[in-house]
């Protein structure tokens, strides 16, 4: 621990320390020497002459005064230890900082006989130029300094770093110590005549100052007083660190509680969403049942009676009538296909998923083989990248690849030679991006937003058959796996469909 001399404080002659009365007041006391007259008479008889007697008497008087000074110093040290013990005890009792400050200020002022003891705090982010007294104990004869905002533009730039390193200011008389005008102005507004200021450190940061004020007259601050106040400030620094730690701990607890509440709210929201989803699924099941039974029956009747008319009344119908019936049959059959497609999309959305490792390359090769066998006369090159594995639902991923590869097969049908490719590239955070590419009819990118809508078509039925439900099915399957799907293309320059099976941030 640095000595007062190390901190720039000149040590004082300990013999000059005035005695402390039992009341611990700061009144100046003259120590007189009085001895028993009988003892003096006996000493006088033992001396050879009057001069020797006076010399002995002076020696004894000096010794008595020295003993009294040592007694006073010992008493003061005992009271110091009591005060320090009180501060440490309060720290262990985990009282709040305000109570620690109040009790400490009261005890220190009584022990030192000062007019004011206060804890001054610098405002955060003020550069140590602004602050206020947050606690004090003051003689009723002098005004309180509590909560008065103080600005000292000299302190932050010139002195703060020195106090942060442990500097102590002990001023016997503010008007005769070479203080700056701004410093004198700050102290004089609180009627301060003598000032003892010790830094209060919160860890390595200058939190504030422990200030001891003598207001009624100048005062020489003794080494023992300075050391005592430094010890008090050190223990208060521990309290400040504890307070900061507790504040951070409480903030963390509050943050965790808020996070738990947010999680609970999210879970409740998810539970509501699950309940709503189950209700929607039940409605979809009811709708599917209605479509598959209630709507199919009249369609079958229309198609059946139209066919019967064509067969039984063929000779009674002219060419126009027969054409009408064929159109009716074609429309009912197309309606049936649309119903089938709607049911397929519904099943994709509602079916349970069973995640497992899926060999996409194997699925793609099997689908391409089926396509080639369906039209063996076509000249199509298939480029399937080997070893493409993904975690997903096998039936759904097969439906996804069937739709994408069927599209590529269909939209390359106008070319005598074609190439269809299935592979993977690496995206952000190494997320695999799968793609199906062809060199067929392609599409205009200005209509790309319509690609994945149900029953949306960018080509006429006379060009390429289909109901416009395949890419909508692909998008739903990809979304169920947590990924996304998009496309790029150009007219007569082919198209590429990209998809991921995990979220972009890497979460499934």
Steps between C-alpha positions, in 0.01 A plus 500: 500500500653842403606723790378860532842612386464287184171680432660845518409571867774635723522299825446705813683473832288261704591690815299794367175304484256659745333270755145374436251556784262228606218678318704473173434867427754693297548773760855602558619395847808629679664225694616631836723316738387472863663282760432416864657774725631237746687319222646829385614580853676164534669546164617845605661357811690250286643766272825679576365842408205682350638473146521122522148484635366708209685277255348182647160659508527594132609148405205349683260749346622414152467130570146540634398701196656239271306225678177696463565543127562128460184426697297728275651343189427150627143601580462646150632180341253294700215720378634471146491123521147516637390717208673273247345197664159667470551560127613140441209366704251699294658367180455144623140570597434589134326827584423728210762755401302799630486357853872415490582856395277661763632294791862540388470878457351534847770293673790662313377852577463419870843340516682780317296782649444638147219726391398297195571151363351430159512254212520682168416314179600599148227472239567218250635625166566847643877475476518548880397865460148466640344326798325536834517394865292186540549461876630713786505562872530873580509724805159673526680835508590457132287451190448162336673419172270212407371483140654832397634466148867596484699586189877539506643532151854484638472164674443257214786618282759575768441286807270202430777271370711571812212416735438184300859404581442558873582868556379653828443872552557632852446878515535681834362831368345528155597867481869442575584182313541612137165360384356617169220755503248248364590253776467764771166606355365142517616449861398840630138455397483231769679720759808274488820635659707179524452208262608137500401313181571129443404316176219246500590238240260249348751249376736706284250779437473826695146483641523807726667652806479454875508861626580618855425869557595735781286809461552707813877550468817371328622156608824312466417145392710249690664193345293265717181673386597475134589132533173432679290675233695313228411168664134601520503596130658165412222307674236722340658412164429134580138593570483681165632193319250279681221738403608495136518122505155470657357751251643301209374178656152645548499629142598153379225342711245745360624432149469127552153540649396708201647237268312226685179703475563549129558126459182426692306745285654343189409152620146615569488653154630177350243299690225728371642470149507120532139499617403728212699284257322189620168675449605606149614147422164364611330752273730396215423135564129581491552699180702218346228251588241733347706544184581134461142384554246779455661664195623189325151342490337769280812514280482125445131535417563776246785307340305172503180641352701691237673178398163318493354766272795470265468122488119454506392806307793533265282477187252755637766767565658711234868583501453812712305311767763226515773768536312662786477171685871431448579846640278432800680172564841665461402779743371257763812288469721809533297599805567158646873543441490841671325345800769230513769771491331695779484189713867430432596851620283455807669169582844659465404769751333266750707183484723406792874531436755234590848649471786274395806507279384492135716420194374768259730378223343155513147645491586725207655216295190283552267782389714579194502133403119495510483815288736357239303175484176693449640661182802296390519683168608828663869600508550631852826501698457464877783629727433386855761593759590203717477473876248776568362429846249706701295466817133497415181305443562247221147495347478880495848543353413248228188704413719814490751346257224342288342842446828681423637229269163456328496875436850484351398200285183673384654838415785344301261295287511750210878456463647211305782470752487608861695491824355473851730541799457441875773613742594712797699817574610647832315805632557732794627325814552192283126438466456258206293641211359231272400579142327352196613660174379453142565662162138504391233768441590705808283794610489876521648612836247783522241230584713311751271595791217297342698178471413349838135606520238223471360468144730776374636424151751693288431290188176411326338156524553454126878540550560292811233301687448528875287657770754739655504321834844334492716796606250597770542148639881536482488825697285348776732201537807726519334724759408200713870413510589854611657606172416724206466461123564744216561494124700667224439474130483660160275436204637209288814492711378262766415529870664416832304428817690531828389375840636452851381261768624699800459865597759752376633547859572130518199409717277220380 
